[in-house]
Amino acid sequence: SWLMLESGNALGFIIGPLMVHSPNMNKTLQSNASHTEEIHTIKLEVMYFMFLHAGLCGLLFLLVVIYFPSRPDSLPSFTAGEKREDFITGLKTIFTNRSAMMVVFAFTISQGVQEAYYPVMALNLTPVGVSEATVGWIGFIASLVSSFATLASSYWADRLHGWFKRTLVVLICVAIAFFVWQSLIVMGILPYSLVQLYISTIGGMAVNYACTPLFFELGSEVAYPAGEGLMAGTMTFFWTILGIVYLSVFFFKNIGYTWMNWTMMICLVVTLPFILLIKENFKRTDIDNNNDNKFREKDEEN
């Protein structure tokens, strides 16, 4: 699902500029009539773009109504078939579990800001001479690479039990290094280089986004017996709230865009203490493994 989310982000960077053209910024060469006509054209293009969004959402809703099974044909694990705590009890379990809340905070701060940064990235990069079209391609490639990074980390998640914290710390530190590199270019401390801007932006986003499956897996482990869906929902809720707060900052006038660079770096640095405070435990996996061994022993006896 997160692979599809990031793939959708990638398409958004391409479809938007293809459907809505950039306005002519040289107003002195435009007559009032042509300027008014251009505004009307852009409004129509934006409307068609939103119709496309609405149509895709409607199609997905229709597919869910037609076919959405309440449960899989076969359970993926023993604990998946266990009766879990109800909604309120599960929330209490999560909110009173220090490690679970550390996962929530670490995920929210590291991923929430980046996801909100995506749609406004042009505001940060265009002041250094990067065109909106180029920003779109940077975003497209970053989202595409992030999708594959997420898929790769999902594959390795089952093989990293006992190493989640160390892996997350390493990935976050690498992402910080990439974003520091990007910020030094944007702020003019390093000589401008489009190639370096591509590498630093794409690398930082992809490496940081690769943490997502590890956060969800670790959160499901430490929050047990609270349900995986409830834990994921809690993480996503706070992640969304932080994204809204980040985007709300743009309502304040005359604050510039330099803060966007510092915010990305600071949020990733702040994430590290929360990760270090997580106490890893794998009760859920241990129960699954013990029951798998029992089933294997019975099969061998039969």
C-alpha positions as CSV (number, residue, x, y, z in Angstrom):
1,S,0.0,0.0,0.0
2,W,2.8,2.4,0.8
3,L,4.5,1.5,-2.5
4,M,1.3,2.5,-4.3
5,L,1.1,5.7,-2.2
6,E,4.6,6.8,-3.3
7,S,3.9,5.7,-6.9
8,G,0.9,8.0,-6.9
9,N,3.1,10.8,-5.6
10,A,5.5,10.1,-8.5
11,L,2.7,10.4,-11.1
12,G,1.4,13.6,-9.4
13,F,4.7,15.3,-10.2
14,I,4.2,14.5,-13.9
15,I,0.5,14.6,-14.5
16,G,0.0,18.0,-12.9
17,P,2.5,19.9,-15.2
18,L,1.2,18.0,-18.2
19,M,-2.4,19.1,-17.6
20,V,-1.9,22.6,-16.2
21,H,0.5,24.9,-18.1
22,S,2.8,27.4,-16.3
23,P,1.6,31.0,-16.5
24,N,3.5,33.6,-18.5
25,M,5.4,35.6,-15.8
26,N,6.3,38.4,-18.2
27,K,3.1,40.4,-17.7
28,T,4.5,43.5,-19.4
29,L,4.3,41.8,-22.8
30,Q,0.7,40.7,-22.3
31,S,-2.4,42.7,-23.0
32,N,-5.2,42.7,-20.4
33,A,-7.3,40.6,-22.7
34,S,-4.7,37.9,-23.2
35,H,-3.9,37.9,-19.4
36,T,-7.6,37.4,-18.6
37,E,-7.8,34.6,-21.1
38,E,-4.8,32.9,-19.7
39,I,-6.3,33.0,-16.2
40,H,-9.5,31.5,-17.5
41,T,-7.6,28.7,-19.3
42,I,-5.5,27.8,-16.2
43,K,-8.7,27.7,-14.1
44,L,-10.2,25.2,-16.6
45,E,-7.1,23.1,-16.6
46,V,-7.0,23.0,-12.8
47,M,-10.7,22.0,-12.9
48,Y,-10.1,19.2,-15.3
49,F,-7.1,18.1,-13.2
50,M,-9.4,17.9,-10.1
51,F,-12.0,16.0,-12.1
52,L,-9.3,13.4,-12.9
53,H,-8.6,13.1,-9.2
54,A,-12.3,12.8,-8.3
55,G,-12.8,10.2,-11.1
56,L,-9.9,8.0,-9.8
57,C,-11.2,8.3,-6.2
58,G,-14.7,7.4,-7.4
59,L,-13.4,4.4,-9.3
60,L,-11.4,3.1,-6.3
61,F,-14.5,3.6,-4.0
62,L,-16.6,1.6,-6.5
63,L,-14.0,-1.2,-6.5
64,V,-14.0,-1.3,-2.7
65,V,-17.8,-1.5,-2.6
66,I,-17.9,-4.3,-5.3
67,Y,-15.2,-6.4,-3.8
68,F,-13.3,-5.9,-0.5
69,P,-13.0,-9.1,1.6
70,S,-13.3,-8.9,5.4
71,R,-10.4,-11.2,5.8
72,P,-7.9,-13.1,3.7
73,D,-8.6,-16.7,2.6
74,S,-5.7,-18.0,4.8
75,L,-4.2,-16.3,7.8
76,P,-0.6,-15.1,7.4
77,S,0.3,-16.0,10.9
78,F,-1.0,-17.5,14.2
79,T,-1.4,-14.1,15.9
80,A,-3.3,-12.7,12.9
81,G,-6.2,-15.1,13.9
82,E,-6.2,-14.1,17.6
83,K,-8.9,-12.0,19.0
84,R,-7.3,-8.6,19.7
85,E,-8.3,-5.8,22.1
86,D,-11.2,-3.6,21.2
87,F,-10.7,-0.1,19.8
88,I,-10.7,1.8,23.1
89,T,-8.7,-0.8,25.1
90,G,-6.2,-1.0,22.2
91,L,-5.7,2.8,22.2
92,K,-5.1,2.7,25.9
93,T,-2.5,0.0,25.5
94,I,-0.7,2.0,22.8
95,F,-0.8,5.3,24.7
96,T,0.5,3.7,27.9
97,N,3.2,1.7,26.1
98,R,6.3,3.9,26.1
99,S,8.0,2.0,23.3
100,A,4.9,2.1,21.2
101,M,4.6,5.9,21.6
102,M,8.3,6.3,20.8
103,V,7.7,4.5,17.5
104,V,4.7,6.8,16.9
105,F,6.7,10.0,17.6
106,A,9.8,8.8,15.6
107,F,7.6,7.9,12.6
108,T,5.5,11.0,12.8
109,I,8.5,13.4,12.9
110,S,10.6,11.8,10.3
111,Q,8.0,10.9,7.8
112,G,5.3,13.5,8.3
113,V,7.5,16.5,7.5
114,Q,8.9,14.8,4.4
115,E,5.5,13.9,3.0
116,A,4.3,17.5,3.5
117,Y,7.5,18.8,1.9
118,Y,6.9,16.9,-1.3
119,P,4.0,19.1,-2.7
120,V,5.8,22.4,-1.8
121,M,9.3,21.4,-2.8
122,A,9.3,23.8,-5.7
123,L,9.1,26.8,-3.3
124,N,12.4,25.6,-1.8
125,L,14.2,24.9,-5.1
126,T,13.0,27.5,-7.6
127,P,14.7,30.4,-5.8
128,V,18.1,28.9,-6.7
129,G,17.2,28.8,-10.4
130,V,15.5,25.4,-10.7
131,S,12.5,25.5,-13.0
132,E,9.2,24.0,-11.9
133,A,9.5,21.4,-14.6
134,T,12.8,20.3,-13.3
135,V,11.5,20.2,-9.8
136,G,8.7,18.0,-11.1
137,W,11.2,15.6,-12.5
138,I,13.2,15.6,-9.3
139,G,10.0,14.8,-7.4
140,F,9.0,12.1,-9.9
141,I,12.4,10.3,-9.7
142,A,12.6,10.8,-5.9
143,S,9.1,9.2,-5.5
144,L,10.0,6.4,-7.9
145,V,13.3,5.6,-6.1
146,S,11.5,5.8,-2.7
147,S,9.0,3.2,-3.9
148,F,11.7,0.7,-4.7
149,A,13.6,1.6,-1.4
150,T,10.4,0.9,0.5
151,L,9.9,-2.4,-1.3
152,A,13.5,-3.4,-0.5
153,S,13.2,-2.5,3.2
154,S,9.9,-4.4,3.4
155,Y,11.7,-7.5,2.0
156,W,14.5,-7.2,4.6
157,A,12.1,-6.3,7.5
158,D,11.6,-10.0,8.5
159,R,15.3,-10.6,8.4
160,L,16.2,-7.6,10.7
161,H,14.5,-8.7,14.0
162,G,16.8,-7.5,16.8
163,W,18.4,-5.0,14.4
164,F,15.5,-2.6,13.8
165,K,16.8,0.2,16.1
166,R,20.3,0.1,14.7
167,T,19.1,-0.1,11.1
168,L,16.7,2.9,11.6
169,V,19.5,5.0,13.2
170,V,21.8,4.3,10.3
171,L,19.2,5.1,7.7
172,I,18.2,8.3,9.5
173,C,21.8,9.4,9.8
174,V,22.4,8.8,6.1
175,A,19.2,10.8,5.2
176,I,20.4,13.7,7.4
177,A,23.7,13.7,5.5
178,F,21.8,13.9,2.2
179,F,19.6,16.7,3.4
180,V,22.5,18.7,4.8
181,W,24.1,18.4,1.4
182,Q,21.0,19.6,-0.3
183,S,20.6,22.5,2.1
184,L,24.2,23.7,1.6
185,I,23.5,23.9,-2.1
186,V,20.1,25.7,-1.8
187,M,21.5,28.2,0.7
188,G,24.5,28.9,-1.6
189,I,27.2,27.6,0.8
190,L,28.2,25.0,-1.8
191,P,28.5,25.9,-5.5
192,Y,25.2,25.3,-7.4
193,S,25.1,22.0,-9.2
194,L,21.9,20.5,-10.7
195,V,23.4,17.0,-10.6
196,Q,24.3,17.3,-6.9
197,L,20.8,18.7,-6.2
198,Y,19.3,15.7,-7.9
199,I,21.4,13.2,-6.0
200,S,21.1,14.9,-2.6
201,T,17.3,15.4,-2.8
202,I,16.5,11.9,-4.2
203,G,19.0,10.2,-1.9
204,G,17.6,11.9,1.2
205,M,14.0,11.2,0.4
206,A,14.5,7.6,-0.6
207,V,16.7,6.7,2.4
208,N,14.3,8.3,4.8
209,Y,11.2,6.8,3.2
210,A,12.9,3.3,3.4
211,C,12.4,3.6,7.2
212,T,8.6,3.4,6.8
213,P,8.1,-0.4,6.7
214,L,10.6,-0.8,9.6
215,F,8.6,1.6,11.7
216,F,5.4,-0.2,11.0
217,E,6.8,-3.6,11.7
218,L,8.5,-2.5,14.9
219,G,5.4,-0.6,16.0
220,S,3.3,-3.8,15.5
221,E,5.7,-5.8,17.6
222,V,6.1,-3.4,20.5
223,A,2.3,-2.6,20.6
224,Y,1.2,-6.2,20.8
225,P,-1.5,-7.3,21.8
226,A,-3.0,-4.1,20.3
227,G,-3.9,-4.8,16.7
228,E,-1.6,-4.0,13.9
229,G,-4.2,-2.0,12.1
230,L,-4.9,0.2,15.2
231,M,-1.2,0.8,15.7
232,A,-0.7,1.7,12.0
233,G,-3.8,4.0,12.2
234,T,-2.4,5.8,15.2
235,M,0.9,6.3,13.5
236,T,-0.8,7.6,10.3
237,F,-3.1,9.9,12.3
238,F,-0.2,11.8,14.0
239,W,1.8,11.7,10.8
240,T,-1.1,13.5,9.0
241,I,-1.6,16.0,11.8
242,L,2.1,17.0,11.7
243,G,1.9,17.4,7.9
244,I,-1.1,19.8,8.3
245,V,0.9,21.8,10.8
246,Y,3.8,22.0,8.5
247,L,1.7,23.2,5.5
248,S,-0.1,25.7,7.8
249,V,3.2,27.6,8.3
250,F,2.9,28.9,4.7
251,F,-0.1,31.0,5.8
252,F,2.4,33.2,7.6
253,K,3.7,35.9,5.3
254,N,7.3,37.2,4.8
255,I,9.0,34.2,6.5
256,G,10.8,33.1,3.3
257,Y,11.6,29.4,2.6
258,T,15.0,28.9,4.2
259,W,13.2,27.3,7.2
260,M,12.2,24.4,5.0
261,N,15.8,23.2,4.8
262,W,16.4,23.5,8.5
263,T,13.1,21.8,9.3
264,M,13.9,18.7,7.4
265,M,17.3,18.4,9.1
266,I,16.2,19.2,12.6
267,C,13.2,16.8,12.4
268,L,15.4,13.9,11.4
269,V,17.9,14.7,14.2
270,V,15.1,15.0,16.7
271,T,13.9,11.5,15.6
272,L,17.1,9.8,16.8
273,P,16.5,10.1,20.6
274,F,13.0,8.6,20.1
275,I,14.4,5.7,18.2
276,L,17.0,5.1,20.9
277,L,14.4,5.1,23.6
278,I,12.4,2.2,22.0
279,K,12.7,-1.1,23.8
280,E,12.6,-3.8,21.2
281,N,10.5,-6.9,21.9
282,F,9.2,-9.5,19.6
283,K,6.4,-11.3,21.6
284,R,4.2,-11.4,18.6
285,T,6.8,-13.0,16.4
286,D,7.9,-15.4,19.2
287,I,4.3,-16.6,19.5
288,D,4.0,-17.1,15.7
289,N,7.3,-19.0,15.6
290,N,6.4,-21.3,18.5
291,N,3.1,-22.2,17.0
292,D,4.6,-22.7,13.6
293,N,7.1,-25.2,15.2
294,K,4.2,-27.0,16.8
295,F,2.3,-27.3,13.5
296,R,5.5,-28.6,11.8
297,E,6.0,-31.2,14.6
298,K,2.4,-32.4,14.2
299,D,2.8,-32.7,10.4
300,E,6.0,-34.7,10.9
301,E,4.2,-37.1,13.4
302,N,1.3,-37.6,10.9
